[in-house]
């Protein structure tokens, strides 16, 4: 996989912002990438002195101080990571300034939270707007830098954004242990139980579905040009967010890579209230990958590729027959009776 060639990192000189700088510097060293350090200075924060002095005095003073702090960071980075970084102080609105500063970069790196307006960067509407509008991957650094990423978790739902996340994860963490994960959140088993299917039939259906999903993930990785033999694959049942968080903790992941703007529940992984819960409760860094410019593959919208089917579209009779046939629990002569019983019921 081709390395990352250019990285922009924003800091407000808080602890989290400085951790972001060091993580970006380490990534720049690993990839031989260009690195730019950015500090956004909001002119609205300079109002107190404007009442007494020339309007430009306080802004110029703060900009000079910020530029000097960035230069000291650049010296530290050069000594510790052997990376030569450029520095830039931008005066303007936070979101717009970050978008402009990272316009030509392949990766934007931010701290989890900070003081001043950066404290609100990862809560509320600002992060939603940034993640929706940013056209490049955004790495949210939540931990101190102790070394390169070791275990990377990539939750997928087989849509174009999640497949893009797999590719970006492979590029970013080339020497890490990469684990692809799929969370099944459907009413399939509830439907089977409503049809009075024996428990061993339901269990067999789940095992076959899990095996098929893992095989599918391996095929997708191979189509992306990745060596699936060096990757881990896992499937869990439950809500995508909580399943992913549990698996990340079990795995000891230090980075989660997820696509955004997908078509399923996991496709909305980093939008709205879900993003705030995940960012608040996950203990590792997160990389958010934007939707590819090209249209999703035609088969990406098929019902089989979604994490959960709408209740009104579940064919209970067909589901009961197929599950029973897989496990050998029913003969074809018994299917009509099962179908009639299942059709008389509906999911809540």
Steps between C-alpha positions, in 0.01 A plus 500: 500500500618853423605708802336819624679795338369808684360559850352808666463510878314767695582585861391756755799408722283303743612153612275327246601741225867437569441123499348545155816678383723220625280232342502686170879534521541126559274422204692746284823324599357155420370608160760758402214750475499879501373643828339836573415629849200732516358719773168679444468838668141617533484883484183504711709388796700822489215737590613602853816676385325646198309726737827661609751466220518488124289210366801329345732510803357206691457287188857568388633422847311173528601400147867566577480295819325215322753503217786481749335207679455317170866557415605350831283201419665474159843491666384226741356298212819530298703367790266222611348378173745627238220690327521854364167673553363828371289724723198719433285726718157566352271781614137414438203279586608159627319262267555699182867556585562131560332410173716746308824407676450129425366545147802338332590255777426128500438488874372749760597431863320652801512461875205357688420825676670810624437836656339802341285420195695180437326358805179494300663353190401145581165566659189643343460624148859592413625144471189397306558779250870423475451128445222555248683760295866401529612315188798331657551256787490659846702342781375582851783444749381404847812351660863589557751372247690194619589356163354396168148359484506128578140379463255667264128419497297571186120454533343437159150471355605427140401844372746712301598720800588202719705342222681832461570487874668162456725644229593808702567290810735280300682809371525677833601211724703283265687310769209465742281200572182575306162357602185530288175479693133470405208541741177322411200689628191344347174340607587170336517293816191664645310407185621140519392474861156635409466212255569255786825384347702264720794662673754284319359623167544862608850427626595328176360791300708746702820297456449474127425870471807592704723277289358646180556855624864431589554339159350806339731733694799297384387525138452876528848541647646297214316715244655808662844351442562419868653184639208357695721229652668768712173653620257400772126468436221488756121515518279597795125532556340810648486874450791609274629773733505296819624187325787699351592657834497161673713342231746790507544458875538123469752539220695774676476713187685831499329625184148463357455582132142554379334627184227762508182571303420140430156354436461291816503557873877474508514736204368765738775397742643845547207732457268658754469367854668169411827678431499668838443169681770319307754780539416535867512130586771355277842506658708509181563731206248510216548555129193610305511435126277700261281349234684436171422742220384225268154350542466189719505166323163396365482195725574705813131573550379142496312390814760233574767768545314702761553456871127504571195444283189716556240295682240551233724348231588174674351196325447282805383201302799498270734553791350212695518265201862586417617466859325168541638371174855595598479309826294210365237549767202493264415311189352681200160350588509685831579841346141604413387454861798703624439768241130532588585535869774756437293712263240547771759674714686824460793661668410766759 
